[in-house]
Amino acid sequence: MTTERVICAGFGGQGVMSIGQLLSYAGMIEGKHVSWLPSYGPEMRGGTANCNVTISDTPIGSPIIANNATAAIVMNLPSLIKFEKELESDGIILINSSLIDRKPERDDVKSYQIPANEIAVEIGNGKVANMVMLGAYLELTKIVKVETVVEALRKVFGPSKEHLIPLNEEALKRGAEAVKA
């Protein structure tokens, strides 16, 4: 049995909801059980935003992840402070080191510092930092295939935004490379 419970968190506008939606959609395409539970702060853009995503081979009892996340993808310092405690022991935390200048306080989790914003700018568009983080997460967990996430992207973007697929694929690839070392 494989179950991943991931918290994606950051400021509104950083694409954390998109990470969760793409993971959920890819899980559905692969025939897995999925749950996506968004949570917004008082402001949509610039306020805090997070979502809980569960992907499992078996039915999911609750969409709420409390103190038993297997992973956290954090895009800013307030998210690290808030969600680090929600990880189970031996969980993984992916930290956007472009905006977070410290490591987790816990020593019972596996931490990965990924300069997502810098990588995104290097490949041509700072807006794909979320896809860099998603690529890193997929490399570490293999919960869904990268190809399935790209298939989900094609469906979400539609024909009018097909030209953005290569940029997003490159961001996923660069995120994976960032955690291979």
N, C-alpha and C positions, 0 to 999 in steps of 0.2 A: 504494500500500500504506500502510495506517495501522496503527501499533502504538503502544499506550501501555503503559508499564511504570511503575506507580505503587507507592510505598511509603507505607502508612498507618501511623502510629506515635503512641503515647501511653501513658498509664497504663492499666492494666486498668480497665474500667468507663467509659472515655470514649467507647466506641462505635467504636473503630477497626476492629474485626473486622466490625461491621455495615456500615461504609462499604465495606469490601472485598467482603463478601458481596453487597450490593446492586449494586455495580458489576458483579460477575461475573454475577449473575442477570440484570441488565438486558442485558448483552452477549449472554448466551445467548438471551434473548427476541428480540433483534435479529438472531440468526443468526450472531454472530461467534464466533471461537475465544476461549476464556477460560481463565485459570488463576488460582487463588486458593491461596496458601500461607501459612497462619497460623503465628505464632511467639509463644509466651507466655513470660514470665519465670517465676521460681519461684512467684510468687503470682498467682492468677488476677485478683483484684480488688485494684487498688492497685499491682501490680507492672508491669513494662514489658510491652507487647504491641505487636506489629506484624504486618502482613501484606504480602505481595507480590501484586499483581494485574497480570496482563497481559491486555489486550484487543486482539485483532488481526483483520485481514481474512484472514490466512494462518495456517496451523498454527503452534503454539508449540513450540519445541524444548525449553525448560526452564522450570519455574516459578520458578527462582531468579533474582533480580535482583541483580547484583553490579557496581557501578561503571557501570551504564548505565541507571539509572532516568530516565525522561523527566519524572517528577514525584514530589514527596514532599508528603504532607499530614502536618504535625507538630502535635501537640496540646500538647506540653510541651517544656521546655528539654532534658532528656536526649535526647529524640528528635531535636531539631535537631542537637545535638552529634554524635550517633551517625550520623545518616543524611544529613546535608548532603554528605558526601564521596561518597555513592553516586550522586549526580546526574551525568548527562552534561552537558557544556558546553551552554549554552543551555536547560537543563532549567528547570522551574518548581518553586518551593517555596512552599507555602501554610503560613503560620505563624499559629497561634492566639495573637494578640497579647494576649489576655486573660491568658495564663499565661506568655508568653515576652516578655521585655523587651529583646531584642536582635535585630539583623538577622543574616543569614548572614555568615560570614566571606568567602565566595567572592563574587567580582564577575563571574563568568562565567555566573551563573544569574539567572533572573527571579524576584524575591521579591515576595510579596504578604502584607501583614500584615492579618489579619482578626480583629476582636474578637468571636470566635465565642460566647464565654460571655455577653458583654453583650448581643449580638443575641438569643441564645436566651432570656435572661431577659426582654428587652423584649417578645418575642412570647408569653411566658407559661409557658415551661418550660425551665429550664437544661439539661435532659437532651438537648435537640436541637442542642447545639453541634456535634456531629458532622455533622448534616444541613446546618447552615450551611456548614461546610467542604466538604461534598460538593457543595452548590449552587455554590460558588465554583469548584471544580474543573471541574464540568460546563460552566460558562459559559466557562471559559478553553480547554477542550480539545474540547468537543462530541463526545466519544468515544461517548457514548450520549445518547439524548434524556431530558430530565427526565421526560416523560410515561411513558417506559419504566421509569424508576426508581420512579415512583409505582405503576405496575402491579406491579412486583416487591414493593413495600411491601405492597400489598393482599394479594398471595399469601402473603407472610411473616407479616403480622399476622393474617390470617383475619378472619372476621366479628366476633369478640368484641372486636377492637381497631380496628375500622373508624373509630371516633370519633377516633382519633389521626391519621388521614390528613391532614385540613386543617392541623393544626399542623405536621406534617412538610413539607407542600407549602409552607407559608409560610416555614419555615426554609430550604428549598432556594431559594426566590425571594429571600429576604433575603441569602443567601450570594452569589448571582449578582450582586445589586445592589452588594455590597461590593467587587467587583472590576471593575465596569463603568467606574468613574471614571478 
